[in-house]
Amino acid sequence: MENYTKVATLENEFEAQIVKSILEEREIPHYVKSFYDVAYDGLYQKSQGWGAVFAPIEFRNEIVEIVGDVRK
């Protein structure tokens, strides 16, 4: 996973679950990271978004399109 880069910011857990499900269905390599930190009680989520999708750069456009479709 060393060649993974942040390709999209996610707004909430619900959006993250849907995007993750679609990416798994399409067999797109990825991982979803939440910015929630117990020690700071979600402080980073307020400034950075709920979390992000990380994937190889060659999948960036497809993932951005998927996230956009989910938000519609």
C-alpha positions in Angstrom: 0.0 0.0 0.0 3.0 2.3 -0.2 2.0 3.6 -3.6 -1.5 4.6 -2.4 -2.4 8.3 -2.3 -5.4 10.2 -1.0 -7.8 10.5 -3.9 -11.1 11.7 -2.3 -12.3 13.2 1.0 -15.4 11.6 2.5 -18.1 13.6 4.3 -19.6 11.0 6.6 -19.6 7.4 7.6 -22.7 6.6 5.5 -21.0 8.0 2.4 -17.8 6.0 3.3 -19.7 2.7 3.5 -21.5 3.2 0.2 -18.2 4.2 -1.6 -16.3 1.3 0.0 -19.0 -1.1 -1.2 -18.9 0.1 -4.8 -15.1 0.0 -4.9 -15.1 -3.5 -3.5 -17.7 -4.6 -6.1 -15.6 -3.1 -8.9 -12.5 -4.7 -7.4 -10.7 -1.3 -7.2 -7.8 -1.5 -4.7 -8.3 1.0 -1.9 -8.6 1.7 1.8 -10.8 4.0 3.7 -9.4 5.9 6.6 -11.4 7.8 9.2 -10.0 11.0 10.7 -11.8 10.3 14.0 -9.5 10.3 17.0 -10.8 9.3 20.4 -8.3 11.5 22.2 -9.5 14.6 20.4 -13.2 13.6 20.2 -13.6 14.0 16.5 -11.9 17.4 16.3 -10.0 16.6 13.1 -13.2 15.4 11.4 -14.7 18.9 11.7 -11.7 20.4 9.8 -10.7 17.6 7.4 -13.9 15.7 6.7 -15.0 12.4 8.0 -12.2 10.5 6.3 -10.6 9.8 3.0 -10.2 7.1 0.3 -6.7 6.1 -0.5 -5.8 4.2 -3.7 -3.3 3.9 -6.5 -3.2 7.1 -8.5 -4.4 5.4 -11.7 -7.8 4.9 -10.1 -8.2 8.5 -9.0 -10.6 9.7 -11.8 -12.9 6.6 -11.4 -13.0 7.0 -7.6 -13.7 10.7 -7.8 -16.6 10.0 -10.2 -18.0 7.3 -7.9 -17.9 9.7 -4.9 -19.6 12.4 -7.0 -22.3 10.0 -8.0 -22.9 8.9 -4.4 -23.3 12.6 -3.4 -26.0 13.3 -6.0 
